[in-house]
Amino acid sequence: MNLLAEVMHLLSAAGLALFVGALLTEAMVLVPMWRTLQPQEFFTLHAAHAHRLYAFFAPLTVSATLLAVGAAIAAVATDRPLSSASVVAAVLALVILSTYLLYFQRANASFAAASITHEALPAELARWASWHWFRTVIGLVALASALLALRGARP
């Protein structure tokens, strides 16, 4: 079981690292680009490519979350040193996942349907960016916790 816990912690840290890297890329590349577009350009672009973002982020978000939860369960089950760090990483991953249901699902659907007025789009994109930075920072803390938990197995 200790080998399984070790593998779960490695996978959890790797999954969170990939996920946080993708969140940072979206925050620092895509969102600023979206905010420079005229409303009709943004809605057209979003309608054409939103499914690609979803197809990329949905499995990445879910797998990073499941790996973090699995690592936390393995840590607690094996009374692993720094198991609390694994639990923190898992809880934070679940917080990130919850932001989809709390905000992003509705916001993304309104972008895809172009149901926001052109005048309201800049404010909504600013709100979207704020929520996104919230989940990105939470992801960075989750990754740090997962790395700390991984360190717990080292002498």
C-alpha positions in Angstrom: 0.0 0.0 0.0 2.9 2.4 0.6 4.0 2.0 -3.0 0.5 2.8 -4.1 0.5 5.9 -1.9 3.8 6.9 -3.4 2.5 6.5 -7.0 -0.7 8.3 -6.2 1.3 11.3 -4.8 3.5 11.4 -7.8 0.5 11.3 -10.1 -1.4 13.9 -8.1 1.5 16.3 -8.2 2.0 15.7 -11.9 -1.7 16.1 -12.6 -1.9 19.3 -10.6 1.2 20.7 -12.3 -0.2 20.1 -15.7 -3.6 21.5 -14.7 -2.1 24.6 -13.1 0.2 25.2 -16.1 -2.9 25.1 -18.4 -4.7 27.5 -16.1 -1.7 29.9 -16.1 -1.5 29.7 -19.9 -5.2 30.5 -20.2 -4.9 33.4 -17.7 -1.8 34.9 -19.3 -2.4 34.2 -23.0 -6.0 33.5 -23.9 -7.9 35.8 -21.5 -5.8 38.9 -22.4 -6.3 38.2 -26.1 -10.1 37.7 -25.6 -10.2 41.1 -23.9 -8.7 42.8 -26.9 -11.3 41.5 -29.3 -14.4 43.4 -30.4 -17.5 41.8 -29.0 -18.7 40.2 -32.2 -15.2 38.9 -32.9 -15.1 37.4 -29.4 -18.5 35.8 -29.7 -17.6 34.3 -33.1 -14.3 33.0 -31.9 -15.9 31.6 -28.7 -18.7 29.9 -30.6 -16.2 28.3 -33.0 -13.7 27.1 -30.4 -15.4 26.8 -27.0 -15.9 23.0 -27.5 -12.1 22.6 -27.9 -11.4 24.4 -24.6 -14.0 22.3 -22.9 -12.6 19.1 -24.4 -9.2 20.1 -23.2 -10.0 21.4 -19.7 -12.8 19.0 -18.6 -10.7 15.9 -18.6 -7.7 17.8 -17.2 -9.7 19.3 -14.4 -11.5 16.0 -13.5 -8.3 13.9 -13.6 -6.3 16.3 -11.5 -9.1 16.4 -9.0 -9.5 12.6 -8.9 -5.8 12.1 -8.6 -5.6 14.6 -5.7 -8.5 12.9 -3.9 -7.0 9.5 -4.5 -3.6 10.6 -3.1 -5.4 12.0 0.0 -7.2 8.8 0.6 -4.0 6.8 0.2 -2.2 9.1 2.5 -4.8 8.9 5.2 -5.2 5.1 4.8 -1.4 4.5 5.2 -0.9 7.2 7.9 1.6 8.8 5.6 3.7 11.7 6.9 2.2 15.1 5.9 -1.0 13.4 4.9 -2.8 16.7 5.9 -1.0 18.3 2.9 -2.6 15.7 0.7 -6.0 16.4 2.1 -5.5 20.2 1.6 -4.5 19.6 -2.0 -7.6 17.4 -2.6 -10.0 19.9 -0.9 -8.5 22.7 -3.0 -8.9 20.7 -6.2 -12.5 20.2 -5.3 -12.9 23.9 -4.7 -11.5 24.5 -8.2 -13.9 22.0 -9.7 -16.8 23.7 -7.9 -16.1 27.0 -9.6 -17.2 25.4 -12.8 -20.6 24.8 -11.4 -20.8 28.0 -9.4 -19.8 30.3 -12.3 -18.0 29.1 -15.4 -20.7 26.8 -16.7 -23.2 29.6 -16.9 -20.7 32.2 -18.1 -19.3 30.0 -20.8 -22.8 29.1 -22.0 -23.6 32.8 -22.2 -20.5 33.4 -24.3 -21.3 30.6 -26.6 -24.9 31.8 -27.1 -23.7 35.4 -27.4 -26.5 36.2 -24.9 -24.5 39.1 -23.3 -24.9 42.5 -24.7 -21.9 43.9 -26.5 -21.8 46.7 -23.8 -21.8 44.2 -20.9 -19.1 41.9 -22.4 -16.0 43.8 -21.1 -17.4 43.7 -17.5 -18.3 40.0 -17.9 -14.8 39.2 -19.3 -13.3 41.0 -16.3 -15.5 39.0 -13.9 -14.5 35.8 -15.8 -10.8 36.7 -15.5 -11.2 37.4 -11.7 -12.8 34.0 -11.2 -10.2 32.4 -13.3 -7.3 34.0 -11.3 -9.1 32.8 -8.2 -9.0 29.2 -9.3 -5.5 29.6 -10.7 -4.2 30.8 -7.3 -6.1 28.0 -5.6 -4.5 25.6 -8.0 -1.0 26.9 -7.2 -1.6 26.4 -3.5 -3.0 22.9 -4.2 0.1 22.1 -6.2 2.4 23.3 -3.4 0.4 21.2 -1.0 0.7 18.1 -3.2 4.5 18.7 -3.5 4.8 19.1 0.2 2.9 15.8 0.6 5.2 14.2 -1.8 8.1 15.4 0.2 6.6 13.7 3.3 7.7 10.3 2.0 11.3 11.4 1.7 13.8 10.9 4.6 
